[in-house]
């Protein structure tokens, strides 16, 4: 009876409508108050055992969901795009919407997938055959011209195979020959997205299988820089070959993804400094995909390349914005790390991405002990400093 009366009283009073905010890309709600401020508040009174719970809460937040690991899973959508089901935000799926989803599956798998697969086969075959034929020609301006035509044509066919809709901004800042193009990395198709608008010299490890066949064919027509696994471990040898490439102003700009791994289209993580020790002009590029039409992020820990391509080719479309930034040159008082951070910040601002200082290698590797010790030292300093004030 008491509960019934309370419910009736509550029904008479209109409840205030809270503004709806997009659900965070996580499962816990964090307090955004800086740690230094919270510790200062704790020390205003005498020490109590309840103060320990603050550190327990911070620890649980870090264990359950830190700001790094959530960047390696697909970002949550504000609305359902009829591609995959999710248990976040979409609790009331009607029968009518389910029928629409089933129709969408039939269209995507029975009509779009065969067409896209055919276009992809045409593009890959044309790339192998075209670059092989061009590679037989002697080095000349004609060979370079035909190589660029083959690369651009085949890349545009492959973009059509993904139903790609790409918007290029500030084309006057496009990378020039003898420079280095650096971009944030979301997907293996980032390279195709960029080569749809211009030619680049790729940098990467030698592969086997179909990818190896493509690499061996393209390197005959264009001065791509492919490395054996043993060479990649020798950083000085890699740097030397890249410097030789950049020194030749007649060669295509090098395309590098300094993060070294794919991030989920929401953030830009630490740029490895090797790309910024080569010298030359850096041409930053910000790539931002629209997840409403398809998830371009490759979670290599969850999907192999075949499964990923199947997901891409059965999505509605690949829509993205490519923003060319003004060229940047390393300052005299900057080291390679500072220059890399400056370029990363510029890309993050232009792409509307979150800038994180963490190494993307944490996707597969454990956190170094030095990082843990550094955080422990920061906690100790805050406790001592605020404890003396309190």
Buried (B, 14 or more C-beta within 10 A) or exposed (E): EEEEEEEEEEEEEEEEEEEEEEEEBBEEEEEEEEBEEBBBEBBEEEEEEEEEEBBEBBEEBEEEBBBBEBBBBBBBBEEBBBBEEEEEEEEEEEEEEEEEBEEBEEEBEEEBBEEBBEBBEBBBEBBBEBBBBBBEBEEEEEBBEBBBEBBBBBBBBBBBBBBBEBEBEEEEBBBBEBBBBBBBBBBBBBBBBBBBBBBBBBBBEBEEEEBEBBBBBBBBBBBBBBBEEEBEEEEEEBBEBBEEBBEEEEBBBBBBBBBBBBBBBBBBBBBBBBBBBBBBBBBBBBBBBBBBBBBBBBBBEEBEEEEBBBBBBBBBBBBBBBBBBEBBEBEEEBEBBBBBBBBBBBBBBBBEBBBBEBBBBBBEEEEEEEEEEEEEEEEEEBBEBBEEEB
